Amino acid sequence: MLNVLLFIFLALLALVEIARALKWPILEFFKQNLGELVPDVRMLFSRSKFDQAVNVWKQRVKVYAQLKSTNAASLGSGAKAEPAATEPAAARADTVLPAEDSVATEKLQATRIDYLSSDRLRIIDTKFSALLQTQTLLGVMMTITINRFWNELYDIIHSGPWGGVRVIVPFTLWFMTIVGCLLAVGNIRWGNLEKNPSDLRTTEEEYVKTLIEVVIVRTAMLRLLTAIALVNFILISSAVAYLAYTSPRNP
């Protein structure tokens, strides 16, 4: 089995070198995802980094709300909205939110909630569902493998101190991925919008912060669990190939 894993590792390494030599865009895609995975994992265990991510997302949502309101105003007037080149940045920032009692403010506040709940979280939930379905198929493959190669697996488990580890590790990674997906899907935050209906601005700010925290945590969990699932898929596929190659043929 170690020979199979070594062969896969060398094949992946060769593929990476070829992609680097030919400057394939897919290599940049994987490098970008790997570069985002490590900070996300660190952020889950650092409150300061988590607060920084919350502030970044607040700015991101604010810009989206500005774009949404600008596009809506352009469509309503039938003309394109052109930014004022000579207007200072501080003045533009002051005009982002109109007065609290205006209808535009309520629409802008609702836009931020819709962007996080109906847009971002829906994308993340769809990806979690796809990952959960993949793990279900992987569980079926493991069940078939155990039923077909039970005697060989039994010999591997009792072959030495590391024999059981080679069988338990893939199952543990698969179980962790399933549990992580279920925890993420079950993490539902409806918000306490009814507590302070007289102050819509404060209520919206608190709910937006809650949704941002959910988006950040789920995004980090999705990237981490996807990486674990990919590694586990390679391990299980290598084990199946090894068992199929070394098992005695039926006459």
Secondary structure, DSSP 8 states (H G I E B T S, - for coil): -HHHHHHHHHHHHHHHHHHHHHT-HHHHHHHHHHHHHHHHHHHTT-HHHHHHHHHHHHHHHHHHHHHHHHHHHHHHHTS-----TTS-HHHHHHTSS--TTSHHHHHHHHHHHHIIIIIIHHHHHHHHHHHHHHHHHHHHHHHHHHHHSHHHHHHHHTSSTTHHHHHHHHHHHHHHHHHHHHHHHH------TTS-TT-HHHHHHHHHHHHHHHHHHHHHHHHHHHHHHHHHHHHHHHHHHHHHHHS----
